Amino acid sequence: MTEPFDLQAMLVQAQQMQQQLLDAQQAAAEETVEGTSGGGMVRVSATGAGEFTAVRIDPTVIDPAEADMLEDLILAALHDVATQVAELNQQRLGDLGLGLGGMLGGASDE
């Protein structure tokens, strides 16, 4: 015979999962990742929340005649750091076992 459905227990579990999610997001937001391009000549730092915090450019790539190249390097570093932020957040959420199976109480999909 199956046990009766316990709505209260399900709500408590949902609140716990929500708190774990908020904690994971906060932990990721407190970390810093760095995107690079041009072999490290351009570096962009951002928090796990996606807030850009710094841009560093190797002085050897600053040439007024090659502004287009510098712009491309900065854009590439921004893309790199955005990818790393997404990976960091996915890792933090994955650590919670929030795959579909984890949310339904089954095995994680990892």
N, C-alpha and C positions, 0 to 999 in steps of 0.2 A: 504494500500500500504506500502511496506517495504522501509526503508531508504536505500540509496546507501551505499555500502561498503566503509568504510573510512580507507584506509591503513595507513595514517599518524597517526590517532588516535590509531590504533592497535600497531604501532611501538612505540609510546610514552608510551602506557600502558606496552608493553614488556620491555622497558628500565626502567620504574618505578619498575616493578617486579624484574628485574635483580638487581637493586640497593637495593631493600628490601632484596633480598636473600644474597647479599654481606654484608649488615649490620647485618643480623641475624647470618651469619657465623662468622663475626668479634666479635659480642657480645658473642657467644658461645666460641670462642677461648680465650676470656679474662676471662672466668670463670674457676674455678678449681674444679675438682671432685676427690673423694678419694675412691679407692677400698680397701677392706680389706679381710683377710682370717684368719683362726685360731682364731676366736672370737676377732679379732682386734689386734692379736699379730704381724701381718704383715700388713703394710699400704703402699699403692702406690698412689701417687698423679699425676694427669695429667691435662693438659689444655683441654678445649673443642675442641681443634684442634688435640688432641691425642698425644701431646708432654709430655713425662714422666718428672716430675720435682723433685720427691723425693721418696725415699724408706726408711721406718722406720721399724726397727725390734726390738721387745721387747727382751731385753737381756736374758730373761729366756728361750728363744727358741734357743739360740746359743749354740749348743753342737756339737763339731766336730764328735761325733759318730752318729749324726742324721742329717748329711748334706742333705741326700735325702729328709727328711721331710721338712727342711727349703726351699729347692729348690721347692718342691711341693706347699708350702704355698705362696712363692713369685709368682709362676706361677698362682695360684688361684687368688691372689690379682690383678695381671695384667689383667687376664680375667675379673674380677669384674669391674675394672676401665674402661676397653675398652667398656664393656656393658653400663656403665654409660655415657661415652662420646657419644656413639651412641644414647642413650636415650635423652641426652641433645640436641644434634643436631636435632634429630627428633622433639623434643618439640619446638625448635626455628623455624624450618621450618613449623611445624604445626601451630604455632602462626600466620604465614603469610597466612594461608588458601590456601596452595599450593597443596591441593588435586586436583584430576582431575577436579572436578566440579569447583573449584576456578580458575583454569587455563583457563577454558572455559567460565568463567563469570557466571556460575550457582552456585548452592548451594554447599557448602563444603561437602566432604564425611564423615565428623565427625558426 
